[in-house]
Amino acid sequence: MARSFRLEDMRYSTKVIGTARVTGLAAVFALAAACGGQAKMAGSPESTAPAPSSAPSAPSSAPAKPQFNPPAGAVRLPASKVDGSALPKEFPKEVYTYQGGKVLIVRAEEGGCGHALGDSVEQTAQRVVVDLSETKAQTGQMCTMDLRHPVISVPLAAPLGDRVVVLKQSPPR
């Protein structure tokens, strides 16, 4: 006995298969576009051209890569010697002395295109006030939304000794 087919069932199957093919192709094209379009296909003229190896590199105006570990020989100050009460709760309050106490190494915060800055804005016999800030991102520049905690150095006029380090934060400059 022959099985009968209904036209409506066939249309539905065609639509499902057609949709799956279109969706699959769209996914392939989206994936290729997400890869940036920089990849060279094998056998294409660009893939066989040798890369210039002796071309001089242009000087970079980008700031130095941030350091995330204090230098060897730096000594961490105990929490009793650091006043970070003016900083947001999540901000790191980590301070080290370096080079006989003449340099403070401070854990700062930066994000996106900004870069951490630190200045000693007050040095008395009782305390050293360090102002932490960040550079502003350039207008129209795309920046990541990450948060980094590099260490920065802050030179002092005299060794820290028994003075307390007070950390404060200014708006980006």
C-alpha positions in Angstrom: 0.0 0.0 0.0 1.4 3.3 -1.0 1.8 6.0 1.6 0.3 9.4 0.6 2.1 12.6 1.1 0.4 15.8 1.9 1.6 19.0 0.3 1.4 20.9 3.6 3.9 18.5 5.3 6.4 19.0 2.5 6.2 22.8 2.6 6.8 22.7 6.4 9.9 20.4 5.9 11.3 22.7 3.2 10.9 25.7 5.5 12.6 24.0 8.4 15.5 22.8 6.2 15.8 26.1 4.5 15.8 28.0 7.8 18.5 25.7 9.2 20.7 26.2 6.1 20.3 30.0 6.3 20.9 30.1 10.0 23.9 27.9 9.6 25.4 30.0 6.9 24.6 33.2 8.9 26.5 31.7 11.8 29.5 30.9 9.6 29.6 34.4 8.1 29.2 36.0 11.6 32.1 33.8 12.9 34.3 34.8 10.0 33.4 38.5 10.5 34.2 38.3 14.2 37.6 37.0 13.4 38.4 40.5 12.1 38.9 39.7 8.4 42.6 39.8 8.8 43.3 36.1 8.2 44.8 35.3 4.8 43.4 32.3 2.9 45.9 29.7 1.8 47.0 30.2 -1.8 46.0 33.9 -1.8 48.6 36.4 -3.1 48.8 38.0 0.4 49.7 34.8 2.1 52.7 34.1 -0.2 54.2 37.6 0.2 57.1 37.7 2.6 56.7 39.8 5.7 59.0 42.8 5.8 61.6 41.9 8.5 64.1 44.7 8.2 61.6 47.6 8.3 62.4 49.9 11.1 59.7 50.2 13.8 58.2 53.5 14.4 58.7 55.0 17.8 55.7 54.3 20.0 54.0 57.0 22.0 52.3 54.4 24.2 53.2 54.5 27.8 55.3 51.7 29.3 53.6 48.5 30.2 52.3 48.7 33.8 54.2 46.7 36.5 52.0 44.5 38.7 54.6 43.3 41.2 56.7 45.5 43.5 60.4 45.5 42.7 62.7 43.0 44.5 63.8 44.4 47.8 60.7 46.5 48.4 59.3 46.1 52.0 55.5 46.2 52.6 54.3 48.7 55.2 52.1 47.3 57.9 48.4 48.3 57.8 49.0 50.5 60.9 51.3 52.8 58.8 48.8 53.2 55.9 45.7 55.4 56.1 43.5 54.6 53.1 40.2 55.7 54.7 39.8 58.4 51.9 39.8 55.7 49.2 36.8 53.7 48.0 36.3 50.5 50.0 37.4 48.2 47.0 40.6 50.3 46.2 43.8 48.5 47.2 45.7 49.9 50.1 49.1 48.4 49.6 52.2 50.4 50.1 55.9 49.4 50.0 59.1 51.3 50.8 62.0 51.0 48.4 65.6 52.3 48.1 66.0 52.8 51.8 62.6 54.4 52.2 63.2 57.2 49.7 60.6 55.8 47.3 57.1 54.6 48.0 55.7 51.8 45.8 51.9 52.1 45.9 49.3 49.8 44.5 47.1 52.0 42.3 44.0 51.5 40.2 43.5 52.1 36.5 41.1 51.0 33.8 40.4 51.1 30.1 42.7 53.6 28.4 43.7 55.3 31.7 47.0 55.0 33.4 47.6 55.3 37.1 49.4 58.4 38.5 50.7 59.1 42.0 52.2 62.2 43.5 53.4 63.1 47.0 51.4 66.2 47.7 52.4 66.7 51.4 55.4 65.6 53.4 55.5 66.5 57.1 57.3 65.0 60.1 54.2 62.9 60.9 52.9 61.9 57.5 53.2 61.7 53.7 50.1 62.2 51.6 50.0 60.4 48.3 47.4 61.6 45.7 46.4 58.8 43.4 44.8 59.6 40.1 44.4 58.4 36.5 44.9 59.9 33.1 41.8 60.6 31.1 41.0 58.7 28.0 41.2 60.6 24.8 37.9 61.6 23.3 36.6 59.3 20.7 39.0 56.5 21.6 37.6 53.0 22.2 38.8 51.6 25.5 38.4 48.3 27.3 36.3 48.0 30.4 38.9 46.3 32.5 40.3 47.2 35.9 44.0 46.9 36.7 46.0 47.4 39.9 49.6 48.3 38.9 52.3 49.5 41.3 53.6 53.0 40.8 56.6 54.7 42.4 56.4 57.9 44.3 59.7 59.6 45.2 60.1 61.2 48.6 62.3 64.2 49.7 63.5 62.2 52.7 63.2 58.5 53.8 59.8 57.6 55.2 61.0 56.5 58.6 58.1 56.4 61.1 55.8 58.6 59.2 52.3 57.4 58.2 51.3 57.2 54.5 47.9 58.8 53.8 46.3 57.7 50.5 43.8 59.9 48.7 42.2 59.8 45.3 41.6 62.7 42.8 39.5 62.6 39.6 41.2 61.6 36.4 43.4 64.3 34.8 
